[in-house]
Amino acid sequence: MTNIKDIIILCKNGQIDEALKKASDEYEITSNDVWVQRAMGWALYYQVRSDLEHGQSKQLLNHAELLLSLSLLTPEQDAMIIDNLLWKLAELLKLSPKDNMALADSVFNITHTHCFRPSKAYSFLLKCFLAFKGWDKMQACLEWWNLDNLMPEDYASFKLDNGRTLMSLAEQAYITYAKVLLLSRDREQIRAFIPKIEALADQYPDMTYPGYFCGKLLLADGVNRDEALKRVMPFVYKKMSEFWVWQLLSEIYKDEPDTQLACLIRATVCNTQETFLGKVRMRLAQLYMARGEYGHARYQIDKVATCYQQQGWHIPHELEDLMRWPEVKEACPRGKPSVPFQRLTNAILKSEAQEHIAIVTYVNIKVKGVHVVYGLHKHLMLKDKYLDGPISEGMLLKLYLYEKRGGTARIVSVERADALDIHNPETSSYIKELKGTVNRKTDANFAFINQGSISCYISPVLVEKYKLKNGSQAGFIAALVYNKKKDTWNWNAVAQLGTKEKMLTER
């Protein structure tokens, strides 16, 4: 019997035809012997490799099909042979033009009747299949490949030498499958896939697009607005600075014209390259034209046309059709939004957010932000971008937060708050009005004020500012503040009572 070692030696010496003949002769005599099939498998693999090197794709496919027909070879016991074959099939796809759908069909036809184990080779084959955009067998291919076979490393993004980051294989596969399901409108498959892409978006929050396509699939499944919002808002809060979030929300609010328009406008003011906004602006133009607001439509059309011309891109037919409208040609471009988009879109964000009353405990000029306490043993820092106008210690704010797992919070919106009832149990646990006698030791630059069981610290800044002396009477707005060095929560005075803007009030 010809052994595997002899076959491999012949192949490595360039005697591939001889190796294949010896293995074939043995196979014709004893085809049901696993070792004979393994020798045949190795001979065929080296023939496949040679075919690839010489650009003989037809012969390669024939030899690959013959190798996969060896019924006694298994992915578990013969992983090396099978994985090596998958590498070569993937390389064949990688090297071919991505409009060669016939080749993608051929590779799929000889592989999809077999089950393979998760491996780097199997993942590479998937990556190469995904490159064939518009391939009509993509759905069938992904369902055969089975996304459960993705390996842990397939969920990691790629960083190029130029600093650019490419999405992970897992994200590519999930969103490609979402796209083909949206095209197929296969509601049964859509419903089965939604929990999987939801789980992906939740488990990998840094991935950009799973949340978006989850929303698109929910809409395709026909869920109502409230249900769609409930399901997508966690993704919205994570990515609310991304234009596509507002593009998705515009679809959810398609039956509320002003809000739909507001969402698309907000998409255009996100920190996004203009080259990404073509579809958003064209949709805006269509909505404006439906409202008879041709100046606003003209502005959006001009923005798209200018961008495409600067990039040297072909003007889409949809845009050309819009440009031909007489009303558009005659209109003067108007860029100022015709609806209060910030108010309307902030209302969406606030709808699923938690509302909290916060008190400013420290204005940090160095980092351009303020420290606030917004609940019992809850604190965070607000950057200037969330603040409107001057802010001072003791000022009350209304925070709308999305609280993530682990207790961390994402800021949705910040507003000025009205005066508080000092007896409100929801806030009295962390904001109080304290009055009493100042306790300042000799030569100390700080002081305390006691009320009942509470001992409230007064900082040197406030002591100096209000010229506080031991035994004098004083009143302060106090907050329960975290001491990082001591890992404790203590009452600290943040502003004097009776100042120009009194924040607490009796009711």
C-alpha positions as CSV (number, residue, x, y, z in Angstrom):
1,M,0.0,0.0,0.0
2,T,1.3,3.5,-0.9
3,N,1.6,5.4,2.3
4,I,0.8,9.1,2.8
5,K,4.5,10.0,3.5
6,D,5.5,8.7,0.0
7,I,2.7,10.7,-1.6
8,I,3.7,13.9,0.1
9,I,7.4,13.4,-0.8
10,L,6.6,12.9,-4.4
11,C,4.4,16.1,-4.4
12,K,7.1,18.2,-2.7
13,N,9.6,17.0,-5.3
14,G,7.3,18.3,-8.0
15,Q,6.1,14.9,-9.0
16,I,2.4,15.7,-8.4
17,D,1.1,13.8,-11.5
18,E,2.9,10.7,-10.4
19,A,1.7,11.0,-6.8
20,L,-1.9,11.4,-8.0
21,K,-1.6,8.4,-10.3
22,K,-0.3,6.2,-7.5
23,A,-3.0,7.3,-5.1
24,S,-5.7,6.9,-7.7
25,D,-4.5,3.4,-8.6
26,E,-4.6,2.4,-4.9
27,Y,-8.0,4.1,-4.5
28,E,-9.5,2.1,-7.4
29,I,-8.6,-1.1,-5.7
30,T,-9.3,-0.2,-2.1
31,S,-11.6,2.8,-2.0
32,N,-13.2,2.1,1.4
33,D,-9.9,2.3,3.3
34,V,-9.5,5.6,5.3
35,W,-5.7,5.6,4.8
36,V,-6.1,5.1,1.1
37,Q,-8.5,8.0,1.0
38,R,-6.1,10.2,3.0
39,A,-3.3,9.5,0.6
40,M,-5.7,10.4,-2.2
41,G,-6.7,13.5,-0.4
42,W,-3.2,14.8,0.0
43,A,-2.4,14.0,-3.7
44,L,-5.5,16.0,-4.7
45,Y,-4.6,18.9,-2.4
46,Y,-1.2,19.3,-4.0
47,Q,-2.9,19.1,-7.4
48,V,-5.3,21.9,-6.3
49,R,-2.3,24.0,-5.2
50,S,-0.6,23.5,-8.5
51,D,-3.8,24.4,-10.4
52,L,-4.0,27.7,-8.4
53,E,-0.4,28.5,-9.1
54,H,-0.9,28.0,-12.9
55,G,-4.3,29.7,-13.1
56,Q,-6.2,26.5,-13.9
57,S,-9.4,27.3,-12.1
58,K,-11.6,24.7,-13.9
59,Q,-9.2,21.9,-13.1
60,L,-8.8,23.2,-9.5
61,L,-12.6,23.0,-9.0
62,N,-12.7,19.5,-10.4
63,H,-9.9,18.3,-8.2
64,A,-11.4,20.1,-5.1
65,E,-14.8,18.4,-5.8
66,L,-13.1,15.0,-6.0
67,L,-11.3,15.6,-2.7
68,L,-14.5,16.6,-0.9
69,S,-16.2,13.4,-2.3
70,L,-13.8,11.2,-0.3
71,S,-16.5,10.1,2.2
72,L,-14.2,8.7,4.9
73,L,-12.4,12.0,5.5
74,T,-13.8,14.0,8.4
75,P,-13.3,17.6,9.5
76,E,-12.3,16.3,12.9
77,Q,-9.8,13.6,11.9
78,D,-8.6,15.2,8.7
79,A,-8.6,18.9,9.5
80,M,-5.2,19.6,7.9
81,I,-6.2,18.2,4.5
82,I,-9.6,19.9,4.5
83,D,-8.4,23.3,5.9
84,N,-5.6,23.4,3.4
85,L,-8.2,22.9,0.6
86,L,-10.4,25.6,2.0
87,W,-7.5,28.0,2.1
88,K,-6.9,27.4,-1.7
89,L,-10.6,27.7,-2.6
90,A,-10.7,31.0,-0.6
91,E,-7.5,32.2,-2.4
92,L,-9.1,31.4,-5.8
93,L,-12.1,33.6,-4.8
94,K,-9.8,36.4,-3.5
95,L,-7.7,36.5,-6.7
96,S,-10.8,36.6,-9.0
97,P,-12.7,39.7,-10.2
98,K,-15.6,40.4,-7.7
99,D,-18.1,40.4,-10.5
100,N,-17.3,36.8,-11.4
101,M,-20.5,35.4,-9.9
102,A,-20.2,32.2,-11.9
103,L,-17.0,31.4,-10.0
104,A,-18.6,32.1,-6.6
105,D,-21.5,29.8,-7.7
106,S,-19.0,27.0,-8.5
107,V,-17.1,27.2,-5.3
108,F,-20.4,27.3,-3.3
109,N,-21.8,24.4,-5.3
110,I,-18.9,22.1,-4.4
111,T,-18.8,23.1,-0.7
112,H,-22.3,23.7,0.5
113,T,-23.2,20.0,0.7
114,H,-20.5,19.5,3.3
115,C,-20.1,20.5,7.0
116,F,-16.9,22.1,8.1
117,R,-15.6,22.9,11.6
118,P,-14.8,26.4,12.7
119,S,-11.2,27.3,11.6
120,K,-9.2,30.1,10.3
121,A,-9.5,28.6,6.8
122,Y,-13.3,28.3,7.1
123,S,-13.5,32.0,8.2
124,F,-11.2,33.1,5.4
125,L,-13.5,31.4,2.9
126,L,-16.5,33.3,4.4
127,K,-14.5,36.6,4.1
128,C,-13.9,35.9,0.4
129,F,-17.5,35.0,-0.3
130,L,-18.6,38.3,1.3
131,A,-16.6,40.3,-1.2
132,F,-19.0,39.3,-4.0
133,K,-21.5,42.1,-3.6
134,G,-24.9,41.5,-5.2
135,W,-24.3,37.8,-5.4
136,D,-27.8,36.1,-5.6
137,K,-26.7,33.1,-3.5
138,M,-25.4,35.2,-0.6
139,Q,-28.3,34.4,1.7
140,A,-28.0,30.6,1.0
141,C,-24.3,30.8,1.4
142,L,-24.5,32.5,4.8
143,E,-27.2,30.1,6.1
144,W,-25.0,27.2,5.0
145,W,-21.8,28.7,6.5
146,N,-23.7,29.3,9.8
147,L,-22.6,32.4,11.7
148,D,-22.5,30.3,14.8
149,N,-19.2,29.0,13.4
150,L,-17.5,32.4,13.8
151,M,-14.4,32.2,15.9
152,P,-13.6,34.6,18.8
153,E,-10.9,36.4,16.7
154,D,-13.5,37.0,14.0
155,Y,-15.2,39.6,16.3
156,A,-12.1,41.8,16.4
157,S,-11.7,44.7,14.1
158,F,-8.6,45.2,11.9
159,K,-6.3,48.2,12.3
160,L,-4.3,49.1,9.1
161,D,-0.8,50.6,9.1
162,N,-2.4,54.0,8.2
163,G,-4.5,54.0,11.3
164,R,-7.7,53.2,9.5
165,T,-9.9,50.6,11.2
166,L,-11.8,47.9,9.3
167,M,-14.9,46.3,10.7
168,S,-14.5,42.7,12.0
169,L,-15.5,39.7,9.9
170,A,-18.4,39.0,12.3
171,E,-19.8,42.5,11.8
172,Q,-19.4,42.2,8.0
173,A,-21.2,38.9,8.0
174,Y,-24.1,40.0,10.2
175,I,-24.8,43.2,8.3
176,T,-24.5,41.4,4.9
177,Y,-27.0,38.8,6.1
178,A,-29.3,41.6,7.3
179,K,-29.1,43.3,3.9
180,V,-30.0,40.2,2.0
181,L,-32.9,39.5,4.4
182,L,-34.2,43.1,3.8
183,L,-34.0,42.5,0.1
184,S,-35.7,39.1,0.3
185,R,-38.4,40.3,2.8
186,D,-38.3,36.8,4.2
187,R,-40.2,37.7,7.4
188,E,-39.7,34.2,9.0
189,Q,-35.9,34.5,8.6
190,I,-36.0,38.1,9.7
191,R,-37.8,37.3,12.9
192,A,-35.3,34.5,13.6
193,F,-32.3,36.7,13.0
194,I,-33.4,39.8,15.0
195,P,-32.6,38.3,18.4
196,K,-29.1,37.3,17.1
197,I,-28.2,40.8,15.7
198,E,-29.6,42.4,18.9
199,A,-27.4,40.2,21.0
200,L,-24.4,41.1,18.8
201,A,-25.0,44.8,19.1
202,D,-25.4,44.4,22.9
203,Q,-22.3,42.3,23.4
204,Y,-20.1,44.4,21.1
205,P,-21.2,48.0,21.6
206,D,-18.1,49.3,19.7
207,M,-19.5,47.7,16.5
208,T,-21.0,50.5,14.4
209,Y,-23.8,49.1,12.3
210,P,-25.6,46.1,14.0
211,G,-27.9,48.4,15.9
212,Y,-28.9,50.2,12.7
213,F,-29.7,47.0,10.9
214,C,-31.5,45.6,13.9
215,G,-33.8,48.7,13.5
216,K,-34.2,48.1,9.8
217,L,-35.2,44.5,10.3
218,L,-37.7,45.4,13.0
219,L,-39.3,47.8,10.6
220,A,-39.3,45.2,7.9
221,D,-41.0,42.8,10.3
222,G,-43.8,45.4,10.7
223,V,-43.5,46.2,14.4
224,N,-45.2,49.4,15.4
225,R,-43.4,52.7,16.3
226,D,-43.5,52.2,20.1
227,E,-42.1,48.7,19.9
228,A,-39.4,49.7,17.4
229,L,-38.3,52.6,19.6
230,K,-38.2,50.3,22.7
231,R,-35.9,47.9,20.8
232,V,-33.6,50.4,19.1
233,M,-33.2,53.2,21.7
234,P,-30.4,51.3,23.6
235,F,-28.5,51.5,20.3
236,V,-29.5,55.1,19.7
237,Y,-28.1,56.2,23.0
238,K,-24.8,54.4,22.3
239,K,-24.4,56.0,18.8
240,M,-26.5,59.1,18.9
241,S,-23.7,61.2,17.4
242,E,-23.8,59.0,14.3
243,F,-25.8,60.2,11.3
244,W,-27.2,56.8,10.5
245,V,-29.0,56.7,13.9
246,W,-31.1,59.7,12.9
247,Q,-31.6,58.3,9.4
248,L,-33.1,55.1,11.1
249,L,-35.2,57.2,13.5
250,S,-36.6,59.1,10.5
251,E,-38.0,55.8,9.1
252,I,-39.5,54.9,12.5
253,Y,-41.2,58.3,12.6
254,K,-42.4,58.2,8.9
255,D,-46.0,58.9,10.0
256,E,-45.0,62.1,11.9
257,P,-43.9,64.5,9.2
258,D,-42.2,67.1,11.4
259,T,-40.4,64.6,13.5
260,Q,-39.3,62.6,10.4
261,L,-37.9,65.8,8.9
262,A,-36.2,66.8,12.2
263,C,-34.4,63.4,12.4
264,L,-33.0,63.8,8.9
265,I,-31.9,67.4,9.6
266,R,-30.1,66.2,12.8
267,A,-28.4,63.5,10.7
268,T,-26.9,66.3,8.5
269,V,-25.4,68.2,11.5
270,C,-23.6,65.2,13.0
271,N,-19.9,65.2,12.7
272,T,-19.9,63.3,9.5
273,Q,-18.1,63.5,6.1
274,E,-20.4,65.1,3.5
275,T,-19.7,62.2,1.2
276,F,-21.8,60.0,3.5
277,L,-24.8,62.2,3.5
278,G,-26.0,61.9,-0.1
279,K,-29.0,59.6,0.6
280,V,-30.0,61.6,3.7
281,R,-30.0,64.9,1.8
282,M,-31.9,63.5,-1.2
283,R,-34.6,62.1,1.2
284,L,-34.7,65.5,2.8
285,A,-35.2,67.2,-0.6
286,Q,-38.1,64.8,-1.4
287,L,-39.8,65.5,1.9
288,Y,-39.4,69.3,1.5
289,M,-40.8,69.1,-2.0
290,A,-43.8,67.2,-0.7
291,R,-44.4,70.0,1.8
292,G,-44.0,72.6,-1.0
293,E,-40.9,74.0,0.6
294,Y,-38.8,74.3,-2.6
295,G,-36.1,76.6,-1.3
296,H,-35.2,74.1,1.4
297,A,-35.3,71.3,-1.2
298,R,-33.1,73.3,-3.5
299,Y,-30.5,73.7,-0.7
300,Q,-30.3,70.0,-0.1
301,I,-30.1,69.2,-3.8
302,D,-27.3,71.7,-4.3
303,K,-25.3,70.2,-1.4
304,V,-25.5,66.7,-2.9
305,A,-24.7,67.9,-6.4
306,T,-21.7,69.9,-5.3
307,C,-20.3,67.1,-3.2
308,Y,-20.7,64.5,-6.0
309,Q,-19.1,66.9,-8.5
310,Q,-16.1,67.5,-6.2
311,Q,-15.6,63.8,-5.8
312,G,-15.9,63.2,-9.5
313,W,-18.9,60.9,-9.0
314,H,-21.8,60.3,-11.3
315,I,-24.9,62.3,-10.4
316,P,-27.7,59.8,-9.4
317,H,-30.8,59.6,-11.6
318,E,-33.0,60.4,-8.5
319,L,-31.1,63.6,-8.0
320,E,-31.3,64.5,-11.7
321,D,-35.0,64.0,-11.6
322,L,-35.3,66.4,-8.6
323,M,-33.1,69.0,-10.3
324,R,-35.5,69.1,-13.3
325,W,-38.5,70.3,-11.3
326,P,-39.3,73.9,-12.4
327,E,-40.2,74.9,-8.8
328,V,-36.7,73.8,-7.7
329,K,-34.9,75.6,-10.5
330,E,-36.7,78.9,-9.6
331,A,-36.3,78.6,-5.8
332,C,-33.7,80.4,-3.8
333,P,-31.8,77.9,-1.6
334,R,-32.7,78.0,2.1
335,G,-30.5,76.2,4.6
336,K,-32.1,77.3,7.8
337,P,-34.3,74.3,9.1
338,S,-38.0,74.9,8.8
339,V,-38.8,72.8,11.9
340,P,-37.3,73.0,15.5
341,F,-35.3,69.9,14.9
342,Q,-33.2,70.1,18.1
343,R,-36.3,70.2,20.3
344,L,-38.1,67.5,18.3
345,T,-35.1,65.1,18.3
346,N,-34.2,65.8,21.9
347,A,-37.8,64.8,22.8
348,I,-37.1,61.4,21.2
349,L,-33.9,61.0,23.3
350,K,-35.7,62.0,26.5
351,S,-38.6,59.7,25.9
352,E,-36.7,56.6,27.0
353,A,-34.1,58.3,29.3
354,Q,-34.1,58.6,33.1
355,E,-34.7,62.1,34.5
356,H,-32.5,63.2,37.4
357,I,-32.1,66.5,39.3
358,A,-28.4,67.3,39.7
359,I,-26.6,69.9,41.7
360,V,-23.3,71.5,40.5
361,T,-20.7,70.8,43.2
362,Y,-17.6,72.1,41.5
363,V,-16.7,74.1,38.4
364,N,-13.5,72.7,36.9
365,I,-12.1,75.5,34.7
366,K,-9.0,73.5,33.9
367,V,-10.9,70.6,32.1
368,K,-13.8,72.8,31.0
369,G,-16.5,71.0,32.8
370,V,-18.4,70.8,36.0
371,H,-18.8,68.0,38.7
372,V,-22.4,67.2,39.6
373,V,-24.2,64.9,42.0
374,Y,-27.5,63.6,40.5
375,G,-28.7,61.0,43.1
376,L,-27.7,59.2,46.2
377,H,-24.1,58.1,45.7
378,K,-24.3,59.1,42.0
379,H,-21.9,61.6,40.4
380,L,-20.4,62.5,37.1
381,M,-18.6,65.2,35.2
382,L,-20.3,67.3,32.5
383,K,-18.3,68.8,29.7
384,D,-19.0,72.3,28.5
385,K,-20.7,71.0,25.3
386,Y,-23.7,70.0,27.5
387,L,-23.9,73.4,29.2
388,D,-25.7,76.5,28.0
389,G,-24.6,79.7,29.6
390,P,-22.7,80.4,32.8
391,I,-22.7,77.7,35.4
392,S,-21.9,78.1,39.1
393,E,-21.7,75.9,42.2
394,G,-25.1,75.2,43.7
395,M,-26.9,75.5,40.5
396,L,-29.6,72.9,39.8
397,L,-29.7,71.0,36.5
398,K,-32.1,68.5,35.0
399,L,-30.2,65.5,33.5
400,Y,-31.6,63.0,31.1
401,L,-29.4,59.9,31.2
402,Y,-29.2,56.5,29.7
403,E,-27.9,54.2,32.4
404,K,-25.7,51.5,31.0
405,R,-24.7,48.2,32.6
406,G,-22.3,48.5,35.4
407,G,-23.9,51.7,36.6
408,T,-22.2,54.1,34.1
409,A,-24.4,56.7,32.5
410,R,-24.5,58.3,29.0
411,I,-25.7,61.9,29.0
412,V,-28.7,62.4,26.7
413,S,-29.7,66.0,27.5
414,V,-29.0,68.7,30.1
415,E,-31.4,71.5,31.1
416,R,-31.7,74.2,33.8
417,A,-33.9,73.0,36.6
418,D,-36.5,74.9,38.7
419,A,-36.2,75.5,42.4
420,L,-36.5,72.4,44.6
421,D,-38.8,71.6,47.5
422,I,-36.3,71.0,50.3
423,H,-38.6,68.3,51.7
424,N,-38.7,66.3,48.4
425,P,-37.7,62.8,49.4
426,E,-36.3,62.1,45.9
427,T,-33.6,64.8,46.3
428,S,-33.2,65.3,50.0
429,S,-31.0,62.3,50.3
430,Y,-28.2,64.1,48.4
431,I,-29.2,67.9,48.4
432,K,-30.0,69.8,51.6
433,E,-30.4,73.3,52.9
434,L,-28.3,73.5,56.1
435,K,-28.3,76.3,58.7
436,G,-26.3,76.6,61.9
437,T,-23.2,77.8,63.7
438,V,-19.9,77.8,62.0
439,N,-17.3,75.6,63.7
440,R,-13.9,76.8,62.6
441,K,-10.7,75.9,64.6
442,T,-8.1,78.5,65.2
443,D,-5.7,78.9,62.2
444,A,-7.8,76.5,60.2
445,N,-8.7,77.6,56.7
446,F,-11.8,75.3,56.5
447,A,-14.8,75.0,58.7
448,F,-17.9,72.8,59.4
449,I,-21.6,73.5,60.1
450,N,-23.6,71.0,62.0
451,Q,-27.4,70.4,61.7
452,G,-28.7,67.4,63.6
453,S,-26.6,64.4,62.8
454,I,-25.1,66.0,59.7
455,S,-21.6,67.6,59.8
456,C,-21.1,69.6,56.6
457,Y,-17.7,70.6,55.4
458,I,-17.1,74.2,54.2
459,S,-14.1,74.5,51.9
460,P,-11.3,77.2,52.3
461,V,-12.6,78.9,49.2
462,L,-16.1,79.4,50.7
463,V,-14.6,80.3,54.1
464,E,-12.5,83.0,52.5
465,K,-15.3,84.2,50.2
466,Y,-17.8,84.7,52.9
467,K,-15.3,85.6,55.7
468,L,-16.7,82.9,58.0
469,K,-15.6,83.1,61.6
470,N,-16.0,80.5,64.4
471,G,-19.4,80.9,66.1
472,S,-21.0,82.9,63.3
473,Q,-24.4,81.9,61.8
474,A,-24.6,80.7,58.2
475,G,-26.7,78.8,55.8
476,F,-25.6,76.7,52.8
477,I,-26.9,74.5,50.0
478,A,-25.1,71.2,50.7
479,A,-24.6,68.1,48.6
480,L,-23.5,64.6,49.4
481,V,-20.1,64.5,47.6
482,Y,-17.7,61.7,46.9
483,N,-14.2,61.9,48.3
484,K,-12.0,59.9,46.0
485,K,-9.0,59.8,48.3
486,K,-10.9,58.5,51.2
487,D,-13.5,56.6,49.2
488,T,-16.3,58.1,51.3
489,W,-19.4,60.2,50.7
490,N,-19.5,63.4,52.8
491,W,-21.7,66.5,53.0
492,N,-20.1,69.5,51.5
493,A,-21.3,73.1,51.3
494,V,-21.5,74.2,47.6
495,A,-23.2,77.6,47.8
496,Q,-24.4,80.1,50.4
497,L,-28.1,80.5,51.1
498,G,-29.5,84.0,50.5
499,T,-27.3,84.5,47.4
500,K,-28.8,86.2,44.3
501,E,-30.0,82.9,42.8
502,K,-31.6,80.8,45.6
503,M,-32.0,77.3,44.4
504,L,-34.1,75.7,47.2
505,T,-37.4,76.8,48.3
506,E,-40.1,76.0,50.9
507,R,-43.5,75.0,49.5
